Amino acid sequence: SEEGKLIVDTGDFRVAVPDDRKKAYSSYVGKQVTFGIRPEHIHATEFAPPGIVPSPIKGTAEVVELLGHELHVYLRTGKHVPIATIDTRKRLSVGNEIDLVVDMANMHIFDKNTELAIR
């Protein structure tokens, strides 16, 4: 943890766990877990909706697909390639670096061995 925060460290990026979930995850500190977030809960920083619990990450666009009212972006964050569904107002091309926020209110942590969600 940093400054009282519980941090998920993927090796490529670090995100802060919301305070209301720290107790549920405290027994997993220092252990390997699987971090999960749905693409619709990763936002371009400048178009993040109000009321989310943001944690910043950076990535490079590897694939950009315009699908009507949303933009699907496959991001390189190191060895991971998360997918983000972002606002079409974001102008983005393959190879562009992008600042994003993960809505940590919608994140999930899974036990690495059982693959069950930790609640």
C-alpha positions in Angstrom: 0.0 0.0 0.0 1.0 3.6 -0.6 0.0 6.5 1.7 -2.7 4.3 3.3 -4.0 3.2 -0.1 -4.3 -0.4 -1.2 -2.7 -0.7 -4.7 -3.1 -3.3 -7.4 0.2 -3.6 -9.2 -0.1 -5.3 -12.6 3.6 -4.9 -13.4 2.6 -2.5 -16.1 0.4 0.0 -14.2 -0.8 0.6 -10.7 -4.3 1.4 -9.6 -5.7 2.3 -6.2 -8.4 0.1 -4.7 -11.4 2.2 -3.4 -11.3 2.6 0.4 -14.6 0.8 0.9 -13.1 -2.4 -0.6 -9.8 -2.4 1.3 -11.1 -4.7 4.1 -12.3 -7.4 1.7 -8.9 -7.5 -0.1 -6.6 -7.0 2.9 -5.8 -10.7 3.3 -4.5 -10.7 -0.2 -1.9 -8.1 0.2 1.4 -9.4 -1.2 -0.3 -12.3 -3.0 -0.9 -12.8 -6.7 -4.5 -12.0 -7.8 -6.2 -11.4 -11.1 -7.4 -7.8 -11.7 -10.6 -7.4 -13.8 -12.2 -4.4 -15.3 -14.8 -4.3 -18.2 -13.9 -2.2 -21.2 -16.8 0.2 -20.6 -15.2 1.2 -17.2 -12.0 2.5 -18.8 -12.4 6.1 -20.0 -10.4 8.7 -21.9 -9.4 11.1 -19.1 -11.0 14.1 -20.6 -14.3 12.4 -21.2 -14.6 10.4 -18.0 -18.2 10.6 -16.6 -18.8 12.4 -13.3 -19.2 10.3 -10.2 -16.7 7.6 -11.0 -13.8 6.5 -8.7 -10.9 7.2 -11.1 -7.4 5.8 -11.1 -5.1 6.9 -13.9 -3.3 4.7 -16.4 -1.5 5.3 -19.7 -1.5 3.2 -22.8 -0.7 3.2 -26.5 -3.5 2.5 -29.0 -2.7 -0.8 -30.9 -6.1 -1.2 -32.5 -8.8 1.5 -32.9 -12.3 0.4 -34.0 -15.1 2.9 -34.4 -18.4 1.1 -33.7 -21.2 3.6 -34.1 -21.5 5.4 -30.8 -18.3 4.1 -29.2 -14.7 3.6 -29.9 -13.1 0.2 -29.0 -9.4 0.7 -28.3 -6.9 -2.2 -27.7 -4.2 -0.6 -25.5 -0.6 -1.6 -24.9 0.3 -0.9 -21.3 3.4 -3.1 -21.3 2.8 -6.8 -21.5 -1.0 -6.3 -21.0 -3.5 -5.3 -23.7 -6.6 -4.1 -22.0 -9.6 -3.1 -24.1 -11.3 0.3 -23.5 -14.7 1.4 -24.8 -14.3 5.2 -25.0 -16.2 8.3 -26.1 -16.1 8.9 -29.8 -15.2 12.5 -29.2 -11.7 11.3 -28.4 -9.5 11.6 -31.5 -7.2 8.7 -31.6 -5.1 6.8 -34.1 -3.0 3.6 -33.9 0.3 4.4 -32.1 -1.1 7.3 -30.1 -0.4 7.4 -26.4 -3.5 8.0 -24.3 -4.3 9.0 -20.8 -7.1 7.0 -19.3 -8.9 6.5 -16.0 -10.2 3.2 -14.7 -13.4 3.4 -12.8 -12.3 1.5 -9.7 -15.9 1.3 -8.4 -16.4 -1.4 -11.0 -13.2 -3.3 -10.7 -13.0 -7.0 -9.6 -10.3 -9.0 -7.9 -10.1 -12.7 -8.4 -8.3 -15.3 -6.4 -5.4 -16.6 -8.6 -5.9 -20.2 -7.5 -9.6 -20.6 -7.3 -10.5 -18.0 -10.0 -13.4 -16.9 -7.7 -14.2 -13.2 -7.2 -13.0 -11.9 -3.8 -15.8 -10.0 -2.1 
